[in-house]
Each structure stands twice: as structure tokens, then as C-alpha cells.
Amino acid sequence: MRDAVTSLIRNYDITGRYLDRNAIDSLKSYFATGMARIQAAALITSNAAGIVRQAGLQLFDENPELIRPGGNAYTTRRYAACLRDMDYYLRYASYALVAADTDVLDERVLEGLRETYNSLGVPSGPTVRGIQIMKDIVKAEAAAAGIADTSFLDQPFDYMSRELGENDL
Ligand SMILES: CCC1=C(C)/C(=C/C2=NC(=C\c3[nH]c(/C=C4\NC(=O)[C@H](C)[C@H]4CC)c(C)c3CCC(=O)O)/C(CCC(=O)O)=C2C)NC1=O
């Protein structure tokens, strides 16, 4: 599992280089967003259940067929599995935000997920939508908490969306 710093050092070490101007710039930008990243992670931690619940309500409001007979989230068990998946995406997003690196997502979340979703008929479009709704909620809460530039929050949510949304499942 890597973070912004270990990834960078690893790349320079492979070729035996000292940290150059590019490396210093990317380290500066990582540390410049450091406090905001920690603040965002804390905010997610304290509101996780509420964020997942709200995102779920909005997702099923937009896609009511998911919870009707024949829908993938129909029955209490599958409804709960869907919200649990959303909670996984949110929790791992908070780790990736602190690390400023998507490696943890590849390693712990996305590995083999397509195949699993494919075999269970979990639709990727609405899953991606659920991830995007959570992103919007987190960004709004971060802005309300005084984080001036919330653009760094996009990365983990957009990364998971891209990886899940690419091609048909
Ligand atoms: C931490 C990494 C990790 C992930 C990501 C993960 C996902 C994951 N989601 C699953 C199921 C599922 N996932 C969903 C999700 C949904 N259905 C919908 O219609 C919605 C679009 C969506 C919610 C947004 C559902 C309904 C199931 C149960 C499917 C079934 O058993 O038929 C399963 C199959 C096993 C199980 O039910 O527990 C896995 C492995 N597990 C992990 O360990």
C-alpha cells in the first residue's frame, strides 16, 4: 500500500535519482493539502453513516427500479449489501484521501470487483452514481466546514467510478 510520498520515493529510487524540481513541487503540493486532507477524513469519519444513508436514499429515488422486484437491490438482504458496499467505497475513499494515492483502492477495493459484480448482476452505472452522490455530499460538507478548495476530494471517488464504469460489466 503506497501514499504520495512513498510512491514518489520509490520512483526516484528505481532510477537512482535525487529528488529534482518536479519531485519537490509534487511534495510541496501534497503537504500543502495535508491539513485539509486530514480534516476531510475526520469529517467523513464523523458523518459516515449519515452520508451513506443520504446517498442511498437519493440513489433509490433516482433509480427506483433497483429496489423493485427484479432489481438488484430488491430484498432487505440485497438492499443492505448495497449500502454496505457504499460504506466500503466511502471508508476507502477516506484512506485514499489521506494517502493522496489510489493504490489502496486498487489493492483493497477494486481487485476482482468487476468479476464479482458481473457474476451477481450488480449494475455498474447506478453503483458509479452512488459513488458520485457521496462525493457531492462530502464536498458540500467540506465546503461548509471551511475547506476552501475541495477539488482534491474528487480523486478517489472519480478513480473508483472510472475503474467500475469502464466498459460494460
Ligand atoms: C472492501 C472491498 C469490498 C467490496 C467493494 C465488496 C463488494 C461486494 N458486493 C457484493 C454484493 C452486492 N453488492 C450490491 C450492490 C448494489 N446493488 C445495486 O443494485 C446497487 C447499484 C449497488 C449498491 C450501490 C448488492 C445488491 C450485492 C448483493 C448481490 C447478491 O448477493 O445477489 C459482494 C458479494 C458478496 C457479498 O454479498 O458480500 C461483494 C464482494 N466486498 C468487499 O470486500
The ligand as an SDF file (V2000), in Angstrom:
LIG
                    3D

 43 46  0  0  0  0  0  0  0  0999 V2000
  -13.8700   -3.6460    0.6820 C   0  0  0  0  0  0  0  0  0  0  0  0
  -13.9340   -4.1860   -0.6840 C   0  0  0  0  0  0  0  0  0  0  0  0
  -15.2090   -4.9360   -0.9890 C   0  0  0  0  0  0  0  0  0  0  0  0
  -16.1790   -4.5910   -1.8970 C   0  0  0  0  0  0  0  0  0  0  0  0
  -16.2130   -3.3610   -2.7300 C   0  0  0  0  0  0  0  0  0  0  0  0
  -17.1700   -5.6400   -1.8840 C   0  0  0  0  0  0  0  0  0  0  0  0
  -18.2880   -5.6980   -2.7020 C   0  0  0  0  0  0  0  0  0  0  0  0
  -19.2370   -6.7640   -2.8280 C   0  0  0  0  0  0  0  0  0  0  0  0
  -20.5500   -6.5200   -3.0570 N   0  0  0  0  0  0  0  0  0  0  0  0
  -21.2320   -7.6960   -3.0980 C   0  0  0  0  0  0  0  0  0  0  0  0
  -22.6060   -7.8860   -3.2740 C   0  0  0  0  0  0  0  0  0  0  0  0
  -23.6150   -6.9040   -3.5720 C   0  0  0  0  0  0  0  0  0  0  0  0
  -23.4250   -5.6020   -3.9130 N   0  0  0  0  0  0  0  0  0  0  0  0
  -24.6380   -4.9980   -4.1540 C   0  0  0  0  0  0  0  0  0  0  0  0
  -24.7090   -3.5890   -4.5290 C   0  0  0  0  0  0  0  0  0  0  0  0
  -25.6320   -2.8920   -5.2720 C   0  0  0  0  0  0  0  0  0  0  0  0
  -26.7160   -3.3630   -5.9300 N   0  0  0  0  0  0  0  0  0  0  0  0
  -27.3780   -2.3660   -6.5550 C   0  0  0  0  0  0  0  0  0  0  0  0
  -28.3960   -2.5240   -7.2430 O   0  0  0  0  0  0  0  0  0  0  0  0
  -26.7360   -1.0480   -6.3220 C   0  0  0  0  0  0  0  0  0  0  0  0
  -26.4650   -0.3280   -7.6200 C   0  0  0  0  0  0  0  0  0  0  0  0
  -25.4930   -1.4200   -5.5470 C   0  0  0  0  0  0  0  0  0  0  0  0
  -25.2910   -0.5320   -4.3070 C   0  0  0  0  0  0  0  0  0  0  0  0
  -24.8900    0.8620   -4.6890 C   0  0  0  0  0  0  0  0  0  0  0  0
  -25.6500   -5.9530   -3.9110 C   0  0  0  0  0  0  0  0  0  0  0  0
  -27.1440   -5.7730   -4.0070 C   0  0  0  0  0  0  0  0  0  0  0  0
  -24.9940   -7.1670   -3.5550 C   0  0  0  0  0  0  0  0  0  0  0  0
  -25.6440   -8.4990   -3.2270 C   0  0  0  0  0  0  0  0  0  0  0  0
  -25.9100   -9.2310   -4.5230 C   0  0  0  0  0  0  0  0  0  0  0  0
  -26.4210  -10.6210   -4.3250 C   0  0  0  0  0  0  0  0  0  0  0  0
  -25.9670  -11.3030   -3.3830 O   0  0  0  0  0  0  0  0  0  0  0  0
  -27.2690  -11.0110   -5.1050 O   0  0  0  0  0  0  0  0  0  0  0  0
  -20.2840   -8.7700   -2.9260 C   0  0  0  0  0  0  0  0  0  0  0  0
  -20.6140  -10.2420   -2.9350 C   0  0  0  0  0  0  0  0  0  0  0  0
  -20.5020  -10.8730   -1.5720 C   0  0  0  0  0  0  0  0  0  0  0  0
  -21.4050  -10.2450   -0.5600 C   0  0  0  0  0  0  0  0  0  0  0  0
  -22.6260  -10.1160   -0.8110 O   0  0  0  0  0  0  0  0  0  0  0  0
  -20.8840   -9.8090    0.4590 O   0  0  0  0  0  0  0  0  0  0  0  0
  -19.0440   -8.1800   -2.7770 C   0  0  0  0  0  0  0  0  0  0  0  0
  -17.7210   -8.9120   -2.6180 C   0  0  0  0  0  0  0  0  0  0  0  0
  -16.7820   -6.5780   -0.9570 N   0  0  0  0  0  0  0  0  0  0  0  0
  -15.6030   -6.1880   -0.3980 C   0  0  0  0  0  0  0  0  0  0  0  0
  -14.9680   -6.8070    0.4940 O   0  0  0  0  0  0  0  0  0  0  0  0
  1  2  1  0
  2  3  1  0
  3  4  2  0
  3 42  1  0
  4  5  1  0
  4  6  1  0
  6  7  2  0
  6 41  1  0
  7  8  1  0
  8  9  2  0
  8 39  1  0
  9 10  1  0
 10 11  2  0
 10 33  1  0
 11 12  1  0
 12 13  1  0
 12 27  2  0
 13 14  1  0
 14 15  1  0
 14 25  2  0
 15 16  2  0
 16 17  1  0
 16 22  1  0
 17 18  1  0
 18 19  2  0
 18 20  1  0
 20 21  1  0
 20 22  1  0
 22 23  1  0
 23 24  1  0
 25 26  1  0
 25 27  1  0
 27 28  1  0
 28 29  1  0
 29 30  1  0
 30 31  2  0
 30 32  1  0
 33 34  1  0
 33 39  2  0
 34 35  1  0
 35 36  1  0
 36 37  2  0
 36 38  1  0
 39 40  1  0
 41 42  1  0
 42 43  2  0
M  END
$$$$
